[in-house]
Amino acid sequence: RIQHNAFLNTPGLRTISITGTPLTNINNHAFQGASNLETLNLDSNQLTTIPQFAFGGLAGLLNINLSGNNISLISDSALRQQTLLQNFFINLNSLTRIPGNLLLTNSQLFVFEANQNNVAEIGRRFLDPVPNLSVLGLSNNVCVNQNWNGIGVGGGPTKDDIRGHLNTCFN
């Protein structure tokens, strides 16, 4: 467990990497003291949920990697304060739903990967707030059809084309 304010008074930290541990829980505002953090790598742990304020106080965060956990639920406002976020990886988890408002304030996002989850539902407005998205990884999920491989955003299909491929995911 990463406790509330575990990184209090650590403004010099730019990267935190906690990988391959039995970590199961992140308390709200756990990283708040690391106010200049740019990269948070929490891959290959035992995390199951990402609460609303797990990344509270990390407004400058550019990269988050949550791959290889057991995450089945991510709050629709978990990334709300990360307005500069560029890369988000949540591959190899147990997500069943990607909230439509998850990326509401992440207009700088270039890469979103949620490959190899159990996603059966994606909020219809999921792609709306990310005009700069160039990599969208959703392969090997329940609702994404077999033709997904090779579908990208930048320089390729339009968002409407991608929405067509994801039609079975929208509720």
Phi and psi in radians as a Rosetta constraint file:
Dihedral C 1 N 2 CA 2 C 2 CIRCULARHARMONIC -1.760 0.35
Dihedral N 2 CA 2 C 2 N 3 CIRCULARHARMONIC 1.996 0.35
Dihedral C 2 N 3 CA 3 C 3 CIRCULARHARMONIC -1.289 0.35
Dihedral N 3 CA 3 C 3 N 4 CIRCULARHARMONIC 2.784 0.35
Dihedral C 3 N 4 CA 4 C 4 CIRCULARHARMONIC -0.923 0.35
Dihedral N 4 CA 4 C 4 N 5 CIRCULARHARMONIC 2.281 0.35
Dihedral C 4 N 5 CA 5 C 5 CIRCULARHARMONIC 1.038 0.35
Dihedral N 5 CA 5 C 5 N 6 CIRCULARHARMONIC 0.535 0.35
Dihedral C 5 N 6 CA 6 C 6 CIRCULARHARMONIC -1.072 0.35
Dihedral N 6 CA 6 C 6 N 7 CIRCULARHARMONIC -0.443 0.35
Dihedral C 6 N 7 CA 7 C 7 CIRCULARHARMONIC -1.948 0.35
Dihedral N 7 CA 7 C 7 N 8 CIRCULARHARMONIC 0.549 0.35
Dihedral C 7 N 8 CA 8 C 8 CIRCULARHARMONIC -0.994 0.35
Dihedral N 8 CA 8 C 8 N 9 CIRCULARHARMONIC 2.376 0.35
Dihedral C 8 N 9 CA 9 C 9 CIRCULARHARMONIC 1.071 0.35
Dihedral N 9 CA 9 C 9 N 10 CIRCULARHARMONIC 0.763 0.35
Dihedral C 9 N 10 CA 10 C 10 CIRCULARHARMONIC -2.205 0.35
Dihedral N 10 CA 10 C 10 N 11 CIRCULARHARMONIC 0.937 0.35
Dihedral C 10 N 11 CA 11 C 11 CIRCULARHARMONIC -1.164 0.35
Dihedral N 11 CA 11 C 11 N 12 CIRCULARHARMONIC -0.259 0.35
Dihedral C 11 N 12 CA 12 C 12 CIRCULARHARMONIC -1.384 0.35
Dihedral N 12 CA 12 C 12 N 13 CIRCULARHARMONIC -0.240 0.35
Dihedral C 12 N 13 CA 13 C 13 CIRCULARHARMONIC -1.192 0.35
Dihedral N 13 CA 13 C 13 N 14 CIRCULARHARMONIC 2.313 0.35
Dihedral C 13 N 14 CA 14 C 14 CIRCULARHARMONIC -1.923 0.35
Dihedral N 14 CA 14 C 14 N 15 CIRCULARHARMONIC -0.481 0.35
Dihedral C 14 N 15 CA 15 C 15 CIRCULARHARMONIC -2.391 0.35
Dihedral N 15 CA 15 C 15 N 16 CIRCULARHARMONIC 2.352 0.35
Dihedral C 15 N 16 CA 16 C 16 CIRCULARHARMONIC -2.152 0.35
Dihedral N 16 CA 16 C 16 N 17 CIRCULARHARMONIC 2.237 0.35
Dihedral C 16 N 17 CA 17 C 17 CIRCULARHARMONIC -2.286 0.35
Dihedral N 17 CA 17 C 17 N 18 CIRCULARHARMONIC 1.955 0.35
Dihedral C 17 N 18 CA 18 C 18 CIRCULARHARMONIC -2.160 0.35
Dihedral N 18 CA 18 C 18 N 19 CIRCULARHARMONIC 1.811 0.35
Dihedral C 18 N 19 CA 19 C 19 CIRCULARHARMONIC -2.288 0.35
Dihedral N 19 CA 19 C 19 N 20 CIRCULARHARMONIC 2.632 0.35
Dihedral C 19 N 20 CA 20 C 20 CIRCULARHARMONIC 1.138 0.35
Dihedral N 20 CA 20 C 20 N 21 CIRCULARHARMONIC 0.612 0.35
Dihedral C 20 N 21 CA 21 C 21 CIRCULARHARMONIC -2.048 0.35
Dihedral N 21 CA 21 C 21 N 22 CIRCULARHARMONIC 2.998 0.35
Dihedral C 21 N 22 CA 22 C 22 CIRCULARHARMONIC -1.456 0.35
Dihedral N 22 CA 22 C 22 N 23 CIRCULARHARMONIC 0.381 0.35
Dihedral C 22 N 23 CA 23 C 23 CIRCULARHARMONIC -1.001 0.35
Dihedral N 23 CA 23 C 23 N 24 CIRCULARHARMONIC 2.137 0.35
Dihedral C 23 N 24 CA 24 C 24 CIRCULARHARMONIC -1.989 0.35
Dihedral N 24 CA 24 C 24 N 25 CIRCULARHARMONIC -0.302 0.35
Dihedral C 24 N 25 CA 25 C 25 CIRCULARHARMONIC -2.566 0.35
Dihedral N 25 CA 25 C 25 N 26 CIRCULARHARMONIC 2.456 0.35
Dihedral C 25 N 26 CA 26 C 26 CIRCULARHARMONIC -2.051 0.35
Dihedral N 26 CA 26 C 26 N 27 CIRCULARHARMONIC 2.091 0.35
Dihedral C 26 N 27 CA 27 C 27 CIRCULARHARMONIC -1.294 0.35
Dihedral N 27 CA 27 C 27 N 28 CIRCULARHARMONIC 2.711 0.35
Dihedral C 27 N 28 CA 28 C 28 CIRCULARHARMONIC -0.988 0.35
Dihedral N 28 CA 28 C 28 N 29 CIRCULARHARMONIC 2.433 0.35
Dihedral C 28 N 29 CA 29 C 29 CIRCULARHARMONIC 1.073 0.35
Dihedral N 29 CA 29 C 29 N 30 CIRCULARHARMONIC 0.449 0.35
Dihedral C 29 N 30 CA 30 C 30 CIRCULARHARMONIC -1.045 0.35
Dihedral N 30 CA 30 C 30 N 31 CIRCULARHARMONIC -0.593 0.35
Dihedral C 30 N 31 CA 31 C 31 CIRCULARHARMONIC -1.792 0.35
Dihedral N 31 CA 31 C 31 N 32 CIRCULARHARMONIC 0.180 0.35
Dihedral C 31 N 32 CA 32 C 32 CIRCULARHARMONIC -0.922 0.35
Dihedral N 32 CA 32 C 32 N 33 CIRCULARHARMONIC -0.667 0.35
Dihedral C 32 N 33 CA 33 C 33 CIRCULARHARMONIC -1.239 0.35
Dihedral N 33 CA 33 C 33 N 34 CIRCULARHARMONIC -0.318 0.35
Dihedral C 33 N 34 CA 34 C 34 CIRCULARHARMONIC -1.534 0.35
Dihedral N 34 CA 34 C 34 N 35 CIRCULARHARMONIC 1.096 0.35
Dihedral C 34 N 35 CA 35 C 35 CIRCULARHARMONIC -1.134 0.35
Dihedral N 35 CA 35 C 35 N 36 CIRCULARHARMONIC -0.315 0.35
Dihedral C 35 N 36 CA 36 C 36 CIRCULARHARMONIC -1.863 0.35
Dihedral N 36 CA 36 C 36 N 37 CIRCULARHARMONIC 0.292 0.35
Dihedral C 36 N 37 CA 37 C 37 CIRCULARHARMONIC -1.099 0.35
Dihedral N 37 CA 37 C 37 N 38 CIRCULARHARMONIC 2.321 0.35
Dihedral C 37 N 38 CA 38 C 38 CIRCULARHARMONIC -1.921 0.35
Dihedral N 38 CA 38 C 38 N 39 CIRCULARHARMONIC -0.559 0.35
Dihedral C 38 N 39 CA 39 C 39 CIRCULARHARMONIC -2.280 0.35
Dihedral N 39 CA 39 C 39 N 40 CIRCULARHARMONIC 2.229 0.35
Dihedral C 39 N 40 CA 40 C 40 CIRCULARHARMONIC -2.145 0.35
Dihedral N 40 CA 40 C 40 N 41 CIRCULARHARMONIC 2.000 0.35
Dihedral C 40 N 41 CA 41 C 41 CIRCULARHARMONIC -2.015 0.35
Dihedral N 41 CA 41 C 41 N 42 CIRCULARHARMONIC 1.903 0.35
Dihedral C 41 N 42 CA 42 C 42 CIRCULARHARMONIC -2.140 0.35
Dihedral N 42 CA 42 C 42 N 43 CIRCULARHARMONIC 0.688 0.35
Dihedral C 42 N 43 CA 43 C 43 CIRCULARHARMONIC -1.414 0.35
Dihedral N 43 CA 43 C 43 N 44 CIRCULARHARMONIC 2.726 0.35
Dihedral C 43 N 44 CA 44 C 44 CIRCULARHARMONIC 1.042 0.35
Dihedral N 44 CA 44 C 44 N 45 CIRCULARHARMONIC 0.773 0.35
Dihedral C 44 N 45 CA 45 C 45 CIRCULARHARMONIC -1.992 0.35
Dihedral N 45 CA 45 C 45 N 46 CIRCULARHARMONIC -2.688 0.35
Dihedral C 45 N 46 CA 46 C 46 CIRCULARHARMONIC -2.115 0.35
Dihedral N 46 CA 46 C 46 N 47 CIRCULARHARMONIC 0.422 0.35
Dihedral C 46 N 47 CA 47 C 47 CIRCULARHARMONIC -1.053 0.35
Dihedral N 47 CA 47 C 47 N 48 CIRCULARHARMONIC 2.468 0.35
Dihedral C 47 N 48 CA 48 C 48 CIRCULARHARMONIC -2.060 0.35
Dihedral N 48 CA 48 C 48 N 49 CIRCULARHARMONIC -0.503 0.35
Dihedral C 48 N 49 CA 49 C 49 CIRCULARHARMONIC -2.435 0.35
Dihedral N 49 CA 49 C 49 N 50 CIRCULARHARMONIC 2.661 0.35
Dihedral C 49 N 50 CA 50 C 50 CIRCULARHARMONIC -2.077 0.35
Dihedral N 50 CA 50 C 50 N 51 CIRCULARHARMONIC 1.837 0.35
Dihedral C 50 N 51 CA 51 C 51 CIRCULARHARMONIC -1.295 0.35
Dihedral N 51 CA 51 C 51 N 52 CIRCULARHARMONIC 2.993 0.35
Dihedral C 51 N 52 CA 52 C 52 CIRCULARHARMONIC -0.942 0.35
Dihedral N 52 CA 52 C 52 N 53 CIRCULARHARMONIC -0.759 0.35
Dihedral C 52 N 53 CA 53 C 53 CIRCULARHARMONIC -1.980 0.35
Dihedral N 53 CA 53 C 53 N 54 CIRCULARHARMONIC 0.491 0.35
Dihedral C 53 N 54 CA 54 C 54 CIRCULARHARMONIC -1.004 0.35
Dihedral N 54 CA 54 C 54 N 55 CIRCULARHARMONIC -0.620 0.35
Dihedral C 54 N 55 CA 55 C 55 CIRCULARHARMONIC -1.889 0.35
Dihedral N 55 CA 55 C 55 N 56 CIRCULARHARMONIC 0.410 0.35
Dihedral C 55 N 56 CA 56 C 56 CIRCULARHARMONIC -1.012 0.35
Dihedral N 56 CA 56 C 56 N 57 CIRCULARHARMONIC 2.373 0.35
Dihedral C 56 N 57 CA 57 C 57 CIRCULARHARMONIC 1.526 0.35
Dihedral N 57 CA 57 C 57 N 58 CIRCULARHARMONIC 0.050 0.35
Dihedral C 57 N 58 CA 58 C 58 CIRCULARHARMONIC -1.933 0.35
Dihedral N 58 CA 58 C 58 N 59 CIRCULARHARMONIC 1.043 0.35
Dihedral C 58 N 59 CA 59 C 59 CIRCULARHARMONIC -1.165 0.35
Dihedral N 59 CA 59 C 59 N 60 CIRCULARHARMONIC -0.393 0.35
Dihedral C 59 N 60 CA 60 C 60 CIRCULARHARMONIC -1.668 0.35
Dihedral N 60 CA 60 C 60 N 61 CIRCULARHARMONIC 0.136 0.35
Dihedral C 60 N 61 CA 61 C 61 CIRCULARHARMONIC -1.114 0.35
Dihedral N 61 CA 61 C 61 N 62 CIRCULARHARMONIC 2.260 0.35
Dihedral C 61 N 62 CA 62 C 62 CIRCULARHARMONIC -1.846 0.35
Dihedral N 62 CA 62 C 62 N 63 CIRCULARHARMONIC -0.552 0.35
Dihedral C 62 N 63 CA 63 C 63 CIRCULARHARMONIC -2.369 0.35
Dihedral N 63 CA 63 C 63 N 64 CIRCULARHARMONIC 2.283 0.35
Dihedral C 63 N 64 CA 64 C 64 CIRCULARHARMONIC -2.282 0.35
Dihedral N 64 CA 64 C 64 N 65 CIRCULARHARMONIC 2.261 0.35
Dihedral C 64 N 65 CA 65 C 65 CIRCULARHARMONIC -2.161 0.35
Dihedral N 65 CA 65 C 65 N 66 CIRCULARHARMONIC 1.981 0.35
Dihedral C 65 N 66 CA 66 C 66 CIRCULARHARMONIC -2.030 0.35
Dihedral N 66 CA 66 C 66 N 67 CIRCULARHARMONIC 0.339 0.35
Dihedral C 66 N 67 CA 67 C 67 CIRCULARHARMONIC -1.161 0.35
Dihedral N 67 CA 67 C 67 N 68 CIRCULARHARMONIC 2.671 0.35
Dihedral C 67 N 68 CA 68 C 68 CIRCULARHARMONIC 1.251 0.35
Dihedral N 68 CA 68 C 68 N 69 CIRCULARHARMONIC 0.518 0.35
Dihedral C 68 N 69 CA 69 C 69 CIRCULARHARMONIC -1.895 0.35
Dihedral N 69 CA 69 C 69 N 70 CIRCULARHARMONIC -2.773 0.35
Dihedral C 69 N 70 CA 70 C 70 CIRCULARHARMONIC -2.085 0.35
Dihedral N 70 CA 70 C 70 N 71 CIRCULARHARMONIC 0.577 0.35
Dihedral C 70 N 71 CA 71 C 71 CIRCULARHARMONIC -1.183 0.35
Dihedral N 71 CA 71 C 71 N 72 CIRCULARHARMONIC 2.121 0.35
Dihedral C 71 N 72 CA 72 C 72 CIRCULARHARMONIC -1.970 0.35
Dihedral N 72 CA 72 C 72 N 73 CIRCULARHARMONIC -0.203 0.35
Dihedral C 72 N 73 CA 73 C 73 CIRCULARHARMONIC -2.528 0.35
Dihedral N 73 CA 73 C 73 N 74 CIRCULARHARMONIC 2.250 0.35
Dihedral C 73 N 74 CA 74 C 74 CIRCULARHARMONIC -2.195 0.35
Dihedral N 74 CA 74 C 74 N 75 CIRCULARHARMONIC 2.252 0.35
Dihedral C 74 N 75 CA 75 C 75 CIRCULARHARMONIC -1.073 0.35
Dihedral N 75 CA 75 C 75 N 76 CIRCULARHARMONIC 2.484 0.35
Dihedral C 75 N 76 CA 76 C 76 CIRCULARHARMONIC -1.152 0.35
Dihedral N 76 CA 76 C 76 N 77 CIRCULARHARMONIC -0.232 0.35
Dihedral C 76 N 77 CA 77 C 77 CIRCULARHARMONIC -2.006 0.35
Dihedral N 77 CA 77 C 77 N 78 CIRCULARHARMONIC 0.289 0.35
Dihedral C 77 N 78 CA 78 C 78 CIRCULARHARMONIC -1.067 0.35
Dihedral N 78 CA 78 C 78 N 79 CIRCULARHARMONIC -0.521 0.35
Dihedral C 78 N 79 CA 79 C 79 CIRCULARHARMONIC -1.876 0.35
Dihedral N 79 CA 79 C 79 N 80 CIRCULARHARMONIC 0.261 0.35
Dihedral C 79 N 80 CA 80 C 80 CIRCULARHARMONIC -1.056 0.35
Dihedral N 80 CA 80 C 80 N 81 CIRCULARHARMONIC -0.651 0.35
Dihedral C 80 N 81 CA 81 C 81 CIRCULARHARMONIC -1.499 0.35
Dihedral N 81 CA 81 C 81 N 82 CIRCULARHARMONIC -0.128 0.35
Dihedral C 81 N 82 CA 82 C 82 CIRCULARHARMONIC -1.619 0.35
Dihedral N 82 CA 82 C 82 N 83 CIRCULARHARMONIC 1.148 0.35
Dihedral C 82 N 83 CA 83 C 83 CIRCULARHARMONIC -1.246 0.35
Dihedral N 83 CA 83 C 83 N 84 CIRCULARHARMONIC -0.253 0.35
Dihedral C 83 N 84 CA 84 C 84 CIRCULARHARMONIC -1.763 0.35
Dihedral N 84 CA 84 C 84 N 85 CIRCULARHARMONIC 0.036 0.35
Dihedral C 84 N 85 CA 85 C 85 CIRCULARHARMONIC -0.961 0.35
Dihedral N 85 CA 85 C 85 N 86 CIRCULARHARMONIC 2.284 0.35
Dihedral C 85 N 86 CA 86 C 86 CIRCULARHARMONIC -1.951 0.35
Dihedral N 86 CA 86 C 86 N 87 CIRCULARHARMONIC -0.580 0.35
Dihedral C 86 N 87 CA 87 C 87 CIRCULARHARMONIC -2.368 0.35
Dihedral N 87 CA 87 C 87 N 88 CIRCULARHARMONIC 2.241 0.35
Dihedral C 87 N 88 CA 88 C 88 CIRCULARHARMONIC -2.345 0.35
Dihedral N 88 CA 88 C 88 N 89 CIRCULARHARMONIC 2.117 0.35
Dihedral C 88 N 89 CA 89 C 89 CIRCULARHARMONIC -2.098 0.35
Dihedral N 89 CA 89 C 89 N 90 CIRCULARHARMONIC 2.163 0.35
Dihedral C 89 N 90 CA 90 C 90 CIRCULARHARMONIC -2.413 0.35
Dihedral N 90 CA 90 C 90 N 91 CIRCULARHARMONIC 0.711 0.35
Dihedral C 90 N 91 CA 91 C 91 CIRCULARHARMONIC -1.224 0.35
Dihedral N 91 CA 91 C 91 N 92 CIRCULARHARMONIC 2.787 0.35
Dihedral C 91 N 92 CA 92 C 92 CIRCULARHARMONIC 0.951 0.35
Dihedral N 92 CA 92 C 92 N 93 CIRCULARHARMONIC 0.913 0.35
Dihedral C 92 N 93 CA 93 C 93 CIRCULARHARMONIC -2.231 0.35
Dihedral N 93 CA 93 C 93 N 94 CIRCULARHARMONIC -2.822 0.35
Dihedral C 93 N 94 CA 94 C 94 CIRCULARHARMONIC -2.113 0.35
Dihedral N 94 CA 94 C 94 N 95 CIRCULARHARMONIC 0.468 0.35
Dihedral C 94 N 95 CA 95 C 95 CIRCULARHARMONIC -1.043 0.35
Dihedral N 95 CA 95 C 95 N 96 CIRCULARHARMONIC 2.357 0.35
Dihedral C 95 N 96 CA 96 C 96 CIRCULARHARMONIC -1.894 0.35
Dihedral N 96 CA 96 C 96 N 97 CIRCULARHARMONIC -0.276 0.35
Dihedral C 96 N 97 CA 97 C 97 CIRCULARHARMONIC -2.540 0.35
Dihedral N 97 CA 97 C 97 N 98 CIRCULARHARMONIC 2.378 0.35
Dihedral C 97 N 98 CA 98 C 98 CIRCULARHARMONIC -1.904 0.35
Dihedral N 98 CA 98 C 98 N 99 CIRCULARHARMONIC 1.979 0.35
Dihedral C 98 N 99 CA 99 C 99 CIRCULARHARMONIC -1.071 0.35
Dihedral N 99 CA 99 C 99 N 100 CIRCULARHARMONIC 2.475 0.35
Dihedral C 99 N 100 CA 100 C 100 CIRCULARHARMONIC -1.105 0.35
Dihedral N 100 CA 100 C 100 N 101 CIRCULARHARMONIC -0.477 0.35
Dihedral C 100 N 101 CA 101 C 101 CIRCULARHARMONIC -1.734 0.35
Dihedral N 101 CA 101 C 101 N 102 CIRCULARHARMONIC 0.165 0.35
Dihedral C 101 N 102 CA 102 C 102 CIRCULARHARMONIC -0.973 0.35
Dihedral N 102 CA 102 C 102 N 103 CIRCULARHARMONIC -0.717 0.35
Dihedral C 102 N 103 CA 103 C 103 CIRCULARHARMONIC -1.824 0.35
Dihedral N 103 CA 103 C 103 N 104 CIRCULARHARMONIC 0.410 0.35
Dihedral C 103 N 104 CA 104 C 104 CIRCULARHARMONIC -0.924 0.35
Dihedral N 104 CA 104 C 104 N 105 CIRCULARHARMONIC -0.642 0.35
Dihedral C 104 N 105 CA 105 C 105 CIRCULARHARMONIC -1.966 0.35
Dihedral N 105 CA 105 C 105 N 106 CIRCULARHARMONIC 0.309 0.35
Dihedral C 105 N 106 CA 106 C 106 CIRCULARHARMONIC -1.896 0.35
Dihedral N 106 CA 106 C 106 N 107 CIRCULARHARMONIC 0.941 0.35
Dihedral C 106 N 107 CA 107 C 107 CIRCULARHARMONIC -1.165 0.35
Dihedral N 107 CA 107 C 107 N 108 CIRCULARHARMONIC -0.244 0.35
Dihedral C 107 N 108 CA 108 C 108 CIRCULARHARMONIC -1.570 0.35
Dihedral N 108 CA 108 C 108 N 109 CIRCULARHARMONIC -0.011 0.35
Dihedral C 108 N 109 CA 109 C 109 CIRCULARHARMONIC -1.141 0.35
Dihedral N 109 CA 109 C 109 N 110 CIRCULARHARMONIC 2.268 0.35
Dihedral C 109 N 110 CA 110 C 110 CIRCULARHARMONIC -1.823 0.35
Dihedral N 110 CA 110 C 110 N 111 CIRCULARHARMONIC -0.651 0.35
Dihedral C 110 N 111 CA 111 C 111 CIRCULARHARMONIC -2.244 0.35
Dihedral N 111 CA 111 C 111 N 112 CIRCULARHARMONIC 2.217 0.35
Dihedral C 111 N 112 CA 112 C 112 CIRCULARHARMONIC -2.286 0.35
Dihedral N 112 CA 112 C 112 N 113 CIRCULARHARMONIC 2.056 0.35
Dihedral C 112 N 113 CA 113 C 113 CIRCULARHARMONIC -2.205 0.35
Dihedral N 113 CA 113 C 113 N 114 CIRCULARHARMONIC 2.161 0.35
Dihedral C 113 N 114 CA 114 C 114 CIRCULARHARMONIC -2.326 0.35
Dihedral N 114 CA 114 C 114 N 115 CIRCULARHARMONIC 0.782 0.35
Dihedral C 114 N 115 CA 115 C 115 CIRCULARHARMONIC -1.211 0.35
Dihedral N 115 CA 115 C 115 N 116 CIRCULARHARMONIC 2.634 0.35
Dihedral C 115 N 116 CA 116 C 116 CIRCULARHARMONIC 0.955 0.35
Dihedral N 116 CA 116 C 116 N 117 CIRCULARHARMONIC 0.998 0.35
Dihedral C 116 N 117 CA 117 C 117 CIRCULARHARMONIC -2.072 0.35
Dihedral N 117 CA 117 C 117 N 118 CIRCULARHARMONIC -2.775 0.35
Dihedral C 117 N 118 CA 118 C 118 CIRCULARHARMONIC -2.090 0.35
Dihedral N 118 CA 118 C 118 N 119 CIRCULARHARMONIC 0.569 0.35
Dihedral C 118 N 119 CA 119 C 119 CIRCULARHARMONIC -1.085 0.35
Dihedral N 119 CA 119 C 119 N 120 CIRCULARHARMONIC 2.091 0.35
Dihedral C 119 N 120 CA 120 C 120 CIRCULARHARMONIC -2.004 0.35
Dihedral N 120 CA 120 C 120 N 121 CIRCULARHARMONIC -0.150 0.35
Dihedral C 120 N 121 CA 121 C 121 CIRCULARHARMONIC -2.586 0.35
Dihedral N 121 CA 121 C 121 N 122 CIRCULARHARMONIC 2.354 0.35
Dihedral C 121 N 122 CA 122 C 122 CIRCULARHARMONIC -2.263 0.35
Dihedral N 122 CA 122 C 122 N 123 CIRCULARHARMONIC 2.299 0.35
Dihedral C 122 N 123 CA 123 C 123 CIRCULARHARMONIC -1.040 0.35
Dihedral N 123 CA 123 C 123 N 124 CIRCULARHARMONIC 2.356 0.35
Dihedral C 123 N 124 CA 124 C 124 CIRCULARHARMONIC -0.975 0.35
Dihedral N 124 CA 124 C 124 N 125 CIRCULARHARMONIC -0.625 0.35
Dihedral C 124 N 125 CA 125 C 125 CIRCULARHARMONIC -1.556 0.35
Dihedral N 125 CA 125 C 125 N 126 CIRCULARHARMONIC 0.212 0.35
Dihedral C 125 N 126 CA 126 C 126 CIRCULARHARMONIC -0.906 0.35
Dihedral N 126 CA 126 C 126 N 127 CIRCULARHARMONIC -0.755 0.35
Dihedral C 126 N 127 CA 127 C 127 CIRCULARHARMONIC -1.486 0.35
Dihedral N 127 CA 127 C 127 N 128 CIRCULARHARMONIC -0.255 0.35
Dihedral C 127 N 128 CA 128 C 128 CIRCULARHARMONIC -0.976 0.35
Dihedral N 128 CA 128 C 128 N 129 CIRCULARHARMONIC -0.802 0.35
Dihedral C 128 N 129 CA 129 C 129 CIRCULARHARMONIC -1.497 0.35
Dihedral N 129 CA 129 C 129 N 130 CIRCULARHARMONIC 0.148 0.35
Dihedral C 129 N 130 CA 130 C 130 CIRCULARHARMONIC -2.103 0.35
Dihedral N 130 CA 130 C 130 N 131 CIRCULARHARMONIC 1.299 0.35
Dihedral C 130 N 131 CA 131 C 131 CIRCULARHARMONIC -1.166 0.35
Dihedral N 131 CA 131 C 131 N 132 CIRCULARHARMONIC -0.386 0.35
Dihedral C 131 N 132 CA 132 C 132 CIRCULARHARMONIC -1.692 0.35
Dihedral N 132 CA 132 C 132 N 133 CIRCULARHARMONIC 0.097 0.35
Dihedral C 132 N 133 CA 133 C 133 CIRCULARHARMONIC -1.047 0.35
Dihedral N 133 CA 133 C 133 N 134 CIRCULARHARMONIC 2.191 0.35
Dihedral C 133 N 134 CA 134 C 134 CIRCULARHARMONIC -2.067 0.35
Dihedral N 134 CA 134 C 134 N 135 CIRCULARHARMONIC -0.304 0.35
Dihedral C 134 N 135 CA 135 C 135 CIRCULARHARMONIC -2.307 0.35
Dihedral N 135 CA 135 C 135 N 136 CIRCULARHARMONIC 2.138 0.35
Dihedral C 135 N 136 CA 136 C 136 CIRCULARHARMONIC -2.218 0.35
Dihedral N 136 CA 136 C 136 N 137 CIRCULARHARMONIC 1.843 0.35
Dihedral C 136 N 137 CA 137 C 137 CIRCULARHARMONIC -1.788 0.35
Dihedral N 137 CA 137 C 137 N 138 CIRCULARHARMONIC 2.008 0.35
Dihedral C 137 N 138 CA 138 C 138 CIRCULARHARMONIC -2.359 0.35
Dihedral N 138 CA 138 C 138 N 139 CIRCULARHARMONIC 0.287 0.35
Dihedral C 138 N 139 CA 139 C 139 CIRCULARHARMONIC -1.170 0.35
Dihedral N 139 CA 139 C 139 N 140 CIRCULARHARMONIC 2.716 0.35
Dihedral C 139 N 140 CA 140 C 140 CIRCULARHARMONIC 1.033 0.35
Dihedral N 140 CA 140 C 140 N 141 CIRCULARHARMONIC 0.864 0.35
Dihedral C 140 N 141 CA 141 C 141 CIRCULARHARMONIC -2.133 0.35
Dihedral N 141 CA 141 C 141 N 142 CIRCULARHARMONIC 2.856 0.35
Dihedral C 141 N 142 CA 142 C 142 CIRCULARHARMONIC -1.070 0.35
Dihedral N 142 CA 142 C 142 N 143 CIRCULARHARMONIC -0.809 0.35
Dihedral C 142 N 143 CA 143 C 143 CIRCULARHARMONIC -1.648 0.35
Dihedral N 143 CA 143 C 143 N 144 CIRCULARHARMONIC -0.049 0.35
Dihedral C 143 N 144 CA 144 C 144 CIRCULARHARMONIC -1.625 0.35
Dihedral N 144 CA 144 C 144 N 145 CIRCULARHARMONIC 2.202 0.35
Dihedral C 144 N 145 CA 145 C 145 CIRCULARHARMONIC -1.270 0.35
Dihedral N 145 CA 145 C 145 N 146 CIRCULARHARMONIC 2.954 0.35
Dihedral C 145 N 146 CA 146 C 146 CIRCULARHARMONIC -1.070 0.35
Dihedral N 146 CA 146 C 146 N 147 CIRCULARHARMONIC -0.384 0.35
Dihedral C 146 N 147 CA 147 C 147 CIRCULARHARMONIC -1.433 0.35
Dihedral N 147 CA 147 C 147 N 148 CIRCULARHARMONIC 0.104 0.35
Dihedral C 147 N 148 CA 148 C 148 CIRCULARHARMONIC -1.160 0.35
Dihedral N 148 CA 148 C 148 N 149 CIRCULARHARMONIC -0.662 0.35
Dihedral C 148 N 149 CA 149 C 149 CIRCULARHARMONIC -0.902 0.35
Dihedral N 149 CA 149 C 149 N 150 CIRCULARHARMONIC 2.273 0.35
Dihedral C 149 N 150 CA 150 C 150 CIRCULARHARMONIC 1.604 0.35
Dihedral N 150 CA 150 C 150 N 151 CIRCULARHARMONIC -0.158 0.35
Dihedral C 150 N 151 CA 151 C 151 CIRCULARHARMONIC -1.372 0.35
Dihedral N 151 CA 151 C 151 N 152 CIRCULARHARMONIC 2.185 0.35
Dihedral C 151 N 152 CA 152 C 152 CIRCULARHARMONIC -2.262 0.35
Dihedral N 152 CA 152 C 152 N 153 CIRCULARHARMONIC -3.025 0.35
Dihedral C 152 N 153 CA 153 C 153 CIRCULARHARMONIC -1.949 0.35
Dihedral N 153 CA 153 C 153 N 154 CIRCULARHARMONIC -1.126 0.35
Dihedral C 153 N 154 CA 154 C 154 CIRCULARHARMONIC -1.074 0.35
Dihedral N 154 CA 154 C 154 N 155 CIRCULARHARMONIC 2.165 0.35
Dihedral C 154 N 155 CA 155 C 155 CIRCULARHARMONIC 1.273 0.35
Dihedral N 155 CA 155 C 155 N 156 CIRCULARHARMONIC 0.056 0.35
Dihedral C 155 N 156 CA 156 C 156 CIRCULARHARMONIC -2.125 0.35
Dihedral N 156 CA 156 C 156 N 157 CIRCULARHARMONIC -2.318 0.35
Dihedral C 156 N 157 CA 157 C 157 CIRCULARHARMONIC -1.075 0.35
Dihedral N 157 CA 157 C 157 N 158 CIRCULARHARMONIC 2.674 0.35
Dihedral C 157 N 158 CA 158 C 158 CIRCULARHARMONIC -1.336 0.35
Dihedral N 158 CA 158 C 158 N 159 CIRCULARHARMONIC 2.939 0.35
Dihedral C 158 N 159 CA 159 C 159 CIRCULARHARMONIC -1.085 0.35
Dihedral N 159 CA 159 C 159 N 160 CIRCULARHARMONIC -0.555 0.35
Dihedral C 159 N 160 CA 160 C 160 CIRCULARHARMONIC -1.149 0.35
Dihedral N 160 CA 160 C 160 N 161 CIRCULARHARMONIC -0.679 0.35
Dihedral C 160 N 161 CA 161 C 161 CIRCULARHARMONIC -1.070 0.35
Dihedral N 161 CA 161 C 161 N 162 CIRCULARHARMONIC -0.774 0.35
Dihedral C 161 N 162 CA 162 C 162 CIRCULARHARMONIC -1.145 0.35
Dihedral N 162 CA 162 C 162 N 163 CIRCULARHARMONIC -0.723 0.35
Dihedral C 162 N 163 CA 163 C 163 CIRCULARHARMONIC -1.034 0.35
Dihedral N 163 CA 163 C 163 N 164 CIRCULARHARMONIC -0.631 0.35
Dihedral C 163 N 164 CA 164 C 164 CIRCULARHARMONIC -1.070 0.35
Dihedral N 164 CA 164 C 164 N 165 CIRCULARHARMONIC -0.739 0.35
Dihedral C 164 N 165 CA 165 C 165 CIRCULARHARMONIC -1.169 0.35
Dihedral N 165 CA 165 C 165 N 166 CIRCULARHARMONIC -0.493 0.35
Dihedral C 165 N 166 CA 166 C 166 CIRCULARHARMONIC -1.706 0.35
Dihedral N 166 CA 166 C 166 N 167 CIRCULARHARMONIC 0.122 0.35
Dihedral C 166 N 167 CA 167 C 167 CIRCULARHARMONIC -0.889 0.35
Dihedral N 167 CA 167 C 167 N 168 CIRCULARHARMONIC -0.690 0.35
Dihedral C 167 N 168 CA 168 C 168 CIRCULARHARMONIC -1.209 0.35
Dihedral N 168 CA 168 C 168 N 169 CIRCULARHARMONIC -0.250 0.35
Dihedral C 168 N 169 CA 169 C 169 CIRCULARHARMONIC -1.476 0.35
Dihedral N 169 CA 169 C 169 N 170 CIRCULARHARMONIC -0.432 0.35
Dihedral C 169 N 170 CA 170 C 170 CIRCULARHARMONIC -1.397 0.35
Dihedral N 170 CA 170 C 170 N 171 CIRCULARHARMONIC 2.368 0.35
